[in-house]
């Protein structure tokens, strides 16, 4: 890229940054006191933590679409992945890394379960729990105990979409009441826990899949020929 083009790009970036800063600084005062509104309706949300109440109840359709975006991102990666790429068998990793995985992964699964349960009344929930499960899967792969993904099996595909389907089924069932994801106060807590339990597994698989799909390697016919020649 020549100098005039670089200056043009830098000038455009600075102008865009200035426009965004001006727009943010000129934002009018909020017409509604959202924290007060959330606190006022928290008792009917089914949970005790305001963030969980917003994400899974008051603005649950936003979270539903976020899960759909993550799932579509992984499906897109699987669709454009090179067909000749293969999932290598787990290779022998450093013994210390394998020991770390054997100790840390059970604790990470336990932590994910705690984050899922604690999300109803303190910081936590499905996204945090799913991220911990995904990190455990990545650690297992780096330790040579979990292969990369070549083509997800039927059970794995069900796990990937299960949380989204549960969320969608609850939304469809509640649509008969005239509003999307408006939980009955008496059953709100149980429905949110059901959704978050499904999302924890699905999010863990989706986030892990975004790494494990990229961990595939292209098939190497020459390597196979060389190995046959040596034998």
C-alpha positions in Angstrom: 0.0 0.0 0.0 1.5 3.3 -1.1 1.7 6.4 1.1 -1.4 8.3 -0.2 -3.5 5.2 0.3 -2.2 4.8 3.9 -3.0 8.4 4.7 -6.5 8.0 3.3 -7.1 4.9 5.5 -5.7 6.7 8.5 -7.8 9.8 7.8 -11.0 7.7 7.4 -10.3 5.8 10.6 -9.8 9.1 12.5 -12.9 10.6 11.1 -14.9 7.5 12.0 -13.5 7.5 15.5 -14.4 11.2 15.9 -17.9 10.7 14.6 -18.5 7.8 17.0 -17.0 9.7 20.0 -19.3 12.7 19.1 -22.4 10.4 18.9 -21.6 8.8 22.3 -21.0 12.2 24.0 -24.2 13.7 22.5 -26.4 10.8 23.7 -29.5 12.2 25.4 -30.4 11.1 29.0 -32.3 7.8 29.2 -36.0 8.2 29.1 -36.4 5.3 31.5 -34.4 4.5 34.6 -33.6 0.9 33.6 -31.9 -0.2 36.9 -34.9 0.9 38.8 -37.3 -0.8 36.4 -35.4 -4.0 36.6 -35.3 -3.9 40.4 -39.0 -3.2 40.5 -39.9 -6.3 38.5 -37.1 -8.6 39.8 -39.5 -10.4 42.1 -41.5 -11.7 39.1 -38.4 -12.7 37.1 -37.8 -16.1 38.7 -34.2 -15.2 39.7 -32.5 -12.9 42.1 -29.7 -11.5 40.0 -30.6 -8.5 37.8 -28.3 -9.5 34.9 -29.8 -13.0 34.7 -33.2 -11.5 34.9 -32.5 -9.2 31.9 -30.7 -11.8 29.8 -33.1 -14.7 30.3 -36.4 -13.0 31.1 -36.9 -9.3 30.3 -34.8 -9.4 27.1 -34.7 -13.1 26.5 -35.2 -12.8 22.8 -31.9 -11.0 22.5 -30.1 -13.9 24.2 -32.0 -16.4 21.9 -30.7 -14.5 18.8 -27.1 -14.4 20.3 -27.1 -18.2 20.6 -28.4 -18.5 17.0 -25.5 -16.3 15.8 -22.9 -18.4 17.6 -24.4 -21.6 16.2 -24.5 -20.2 12.7 -20.8 -19.1 13.0 -19.8 -22.7 13.8 -22.0 -24.1 11.1 -20.5 -21.7 8.7 -17.0 -22.8 9.7 -18.0 -26.4 9.2 -19.5 -25.6 5.8 -16.4 -23.9 4.4 -13.9 -26.2 6.0 -11.7 -28.0 3.5 -13.1 -31.5 2.9 -9.6 -33.0 2.7 -8.8 -31.9 6.2 -8.7 -34.6 8.8 -8.9 -34.8 12.5 -5.6 -36.1 13.8 -5.5 -38.6 16.6 -4.5 -37.1 19.9 -0.7 -37.0 20.0 1.5 -37.5 23.0 1.8 -34.2 24.8 4.1 -33.0 27.5 3.6 -35.2 30.6 3.2 -32.1 32.7 0.4 -30.8 30.4 -1.3 -34.2 30.6 -1.1 -34.2 34.3 -2.5 -30.6 34.5 -5.4 -31.6 32.3 -6.2 -34.7 34.4 -6.3 -32.4 37.6 -7.8 -29.3 36.1 -10.6 -30.6 33.9 -12.6 -32.2 36.7 -12.4 -29.0 38.7 -13.4 -27.0 35.6 -16.5 -29.2 35.1 -17.3 -28.7 38.8 -16.8 -24.9 38.4 -19.1 -24.9 35.4 -21.8 -26.6 37.3 -21.5 -24.1 40.2 -21.6 -21.1 37.8 -24.7 -22.5 36.2 -26.5 -22.9 39.5 -25.2 -19.6 41.0 -26.4 -17.6 38.0 -29.9 -17.3 39.5 -28.7 -15.2 42.5 -25.1 -14.0 41.8 -22.8 -13.5 38.8 -22.7 -16.6 36.7 -25.0 -18.4 34.3 -24.9 -20.4 31.1 -22.4 -18.2 29.2 -19.8 -18.3 31.9 -20.4 -22.1 32.6 -20.2 -22.8 28.8 -17.0 -20.9 28.5 -15.4 -22.9 31.3 -16.5 -26.2 29.7 -15.1 -25.0 26.3 -11.7 -24.1 28.0 -11.7 -27.6 29.5 -12.1 -29.1 26.0 -9.3 -27.0 24.6 -7.1 -28.1 27.4 -7.9 -31.7 26.7 -7.0 -31.2 23.1 -3.7 -29.5 23.9 -2.9 -32.4 26.3 -3.5 -34.9 23.5 -6.6 -36.4 24.9 -9.3 -35.0 22.6 -9.1 -35.0 18.8 -10.0 -32.1 16.6 -13.3 -32.2 14.8 -13.5 -33.5 11.2 -17.2 -34.1 11.0 -19.4 -33.8 14.1 -21.3 -37.0 14.9 -25.1 -37.2 15.3 -24.9 -37.0 19.1 -22.5 -34.1 18.9 -24.7 -32.2 16.5 -27.6 -32.8 18.9 -25.6 -31.4 21.7 -24.7 -28.3 19.6 -28.3 -27.4 18.8 -29.9 -28.8 22.0 -29.7 -25.7 24.1 -31.0 -23.5 21.2 -33.9 -25.9 20.5 -34.9 -26.0 24.2 -34.8 -22.2 24.3 -36.9 -22.1 21.1 -39.4 -24.6 22.3 -40.0 -22.6 25.6 -40.4 -19.4 23.5 -42.9 -21.1 21.2 -44.9 -22.5 24.1 -45.1 -19.2 25.8 -46.0 -17.4 22.6 -49.6 -18.6 23.1 -49.8 -16.1 26.0 -49.4 -13.3 23.5 -45.7 -12.3 24.2 -42.4 -13.9 23.4 -40.7 -15.4 26.5 -43.0 -14.0 29.1 -42.7 -16.6 31.8 -45.5 -17.3 34.3 -44.1 -15.9 37.6 -44.8 -19.2 39.4 -42.7 -21.2 36.8 -40.1 -18.6 35.7 -37.3 -19.9 37.9 -37.7 -23.5 36.7 -38.0 -22.5 33.0 -34.9 -20.3 33.2 -32.9 -23.1 34.9 -34.0 -25.5 32.2 -32.9 -23.1 29.4 -29.6 -22.4 31.1 -28.8 -26.1 31.7 -29.3 -26.8 28.0 -27.4 -23.7 26.9 -24.4 -24.6 29.2 -23.8 -27.8 27.3 -24.5 -26.3 23.9 -22.4 -23.2 24.4 -19.5 -25.3 25.7 -19.6 -27.4 22.6 -20.0 -24.4 20.3 -17.2 -22.5 21.8 -15.0 -25.6 21.9 -15.9 -26.4 18.3 -14.8 -23.0 17.1 -11.3 -24.0 18.2 -11.4 -27.8 17.4 -12.6 -27.2 13.8 -9.6 -25.0 13.2 -7.3 -27.6 14.8 -7.8 -29.9 11.9 -4.9 -30.4 9.6 -4.9 -31.1 5.9 -4.4 -34.7 4.8 -0.8 -35.3 3.6 -0.6 -38.1 1.0 3.1 -37.6 0.6 3.6 -38.4 4.3 1.7 -41.6 3.9 3.8 -42.6 0.9 7.0 -41.8 2.8 5.9 -43.9 5.7 5.1 -46.9 3.4 8.5 -46.6 1.8 10.2 -46.8 5.2 8.3 -49.8 6.3 
